[in-house]
Amino acid sequence: MTLFMLLDFASVFVFALTGALVASRAQLDIVGFCFFASLTAVGGGTLRDVLLDRNPVFWLERPSYLGVACGAALLVFFTAHLFESRYKLLLWLDAFALGITVSAGSGLAQALDQPAPVVIVMGIITGSMGGLMRDVVSNEVPLILKKGELYATCTLAGSAATVLASSAGLTVAYVALASGLVTFSLRAGSMIFGWSMPVYKSRPPRA
């Protein structure tokens, strides 16, 4: 089992937990839990593989990824009631999953000898699209679009870290670690300290 496969399994499990937590907030049945968990877990990786022309897509080659997602859904179905603030838990799990998926997506693109811009875009897509699908389907404002949320910037920085760490001659494992740490640290700082990027503010046109 390769490093990127392990990262995919880890990201599938953690992102599936966030999808199942959204299902718990919507008070869905167990099938709804599995649907949201699976959609969130494999959404970003599926788009990544399609764009990189990887055939078959990772979860079609190994359906066990869907088993992991459904297992996470079952876990949340029976334990979600134990947590007072499911939304806060969702945010932290999403941040952790973000670090893993950005590392996996950008690292895989680099392993396929893609140029730096493609590596960065694949990291962003892998990290953000699963959560985006989850939030759109559940009729919530996607985290990536919320004002003041440092989200897309985290995926960009983590993907860039993959390129820079690799250029510095680090091993694949350390490149993945650097990417994950940069992504998670920025996202955690956003939630704890309120870090954010400047936003556009409209101004009246000049006369």
N, C-alpha and C positions, 0 to 999 in steps of 0.2 A: 504494500500500500504506500503510495507516494505521499509526500508532504502536502501537496495541493489537494489530494483526495481526502486526507485527514482534515484539512481546513474546510473543505466542502461539507464533510459530515458534521463538523462542529458548527458551522454556520447554519446548516439546515436545521439542526436541533434547536439552536438558540433563537433563530428567527421564527421557527415554528411555535416556540413558546409565546412569542409576542403576538403572532396571529391568533393563537388560541386564547390569549388574554383579551384580545379585541372581541372574540366570539363570546367570552364570558360576560363582558360588559354589555353585550347585546342580548344576553340570555338565550343563546341558541342551543339547539340539541347537539348530540355528539357528532352527527354528520356535519353540521355547520362548523363545529370545532375543527374537524379534520380538514374540511374545505379551506378554512381560513389559514390553518397551520401550513397546509401544503402549498397554497398559493403564495404565502409570504416566504416560505422556505426555499422554493425553487424558482420563483419568478425572476430574480436578478441573474441567477446562474444560467437559466434557460435563454434569456436574451443575449447574454455573453456568448454562449456556445453557438447560437444561431449566427450572430454577427461575425464570430471568428471561424465560421464554417466547420465547426467540430461536429462530426457525425459518427455515432449518434450523440444526441444531447445527454449530458451526464446522468440524469435520472432515468433515461430510457435504457442506457447501458447497464445501470445498476439500480433496479427498482427498489432496492433496500433503502435508498434515500427517502422514498415515500413512506416506508415502514417507520423510519426514524421520525419523520414529521408527524405521522399519526400517533406514534408512541408519545411524543411530546404533547399532542392534543389531549390524549387520555390523561396524562399526568396533570395537566392544567384543569381538565374537566372535574377531577376529583379533589383538587387542592386549592383552586382559585379562591374559594370562600375563606381561606385561612389568612389572606392578606387584606389589610385595611385599605391601602391605597394601591389598587391594581394599576392605575395609570402611571404612578411613580415607578412601580416595578417594571411596567412595560417600557418606560423610557430608558431605564438602566439596562435592561436586557437588550433593547434595540441598540444602545450604544456599544455594548459588548459584541453583539452580532455584527455591527457595522465595522468594527476593527478587524474581525475575522474575514468578512467577505471582501472588503477592500484589499486586504492582503492576498487573499486567494485569487481574486479576479485580476489584479494587476500582475501578480506573480505568474499566473498561468499565461497571460498574454506575453509576458517577457520570455517565458520558457519556450514559447512558440516563435521566438525571434521577431516579434512585432516591434516597430519603431516606438520611441518614447511617447509621442502623442497618443498612439493607440493604446499603449500600456496604461496611460493615465485615464483615458476615457473608459476603458474596460473596468478599471477599478471603481470608477464613479458609478457606472451602470450596475455592476454586480452588487455594490453596496447599497444603492438607493432604490432600485426598481422593485424589489420585493416588498419593501415597506410602503412604497408609493402605491403599488397595486392593492395592498392590504387596506390602506387608508381610503383610497378612492372607492373600493367596493363596499366598505363599511360606512360610506357617506360622511367621513371625517376629513377635515382639512389636513392634507399630507404634512408630515413633519418637515419635509424638505421645503415646503412653501410657507411655513409659518414665519411671520415677522419676528426677527430677533433670535431665531433658532440657528445656531451654528451647525449646519448639517451638510449641505453640499460642499461647503468649504473644507469640512473634515475629510470627506472622501477625496477631494482634490489634493489636499496636503498629504494624506496617506498614500495615495497613488504616486505622487511626486517623490515621496520618501523611498518608494520601491526603486524608482529610477536612480535616485541619488545614491542610495546605499549599494546598489548593484555596481554603479560606476566607481564607487570607492573600493570595490573588490571584495566586499563581504560575501560570505557563503549564503546559499539560498535560505537556510534556516534563519540567519541573522537579518537578511533582507526582509523576510516575512515578519519577523519580530519587530523590526523598526517600523515597518508600515503599519502594523496593528497598533503599536504603542502610540504613534503619532495620531492616528485616527481616533482612538479611544480617549487619549488625553485631552485632545481639543474638544471632543464632544462632552466629556465629563466636566471640563472647565466651563463650558457653556452652561451646563445645568447647575453647577455649584456656584460659580462666580458671575454668571450672567454675561460671559464673553459673547460678543456678537460683532458682525461686520457692519460698517456704515451702510445705511439704507438710503435709497433715493428719496428726496423730498421735493415735491413739485414747487415751482416758483412762478409767480405771475410773469407773463411775457414783458420784455422791455418795450417801452414806448418807442 
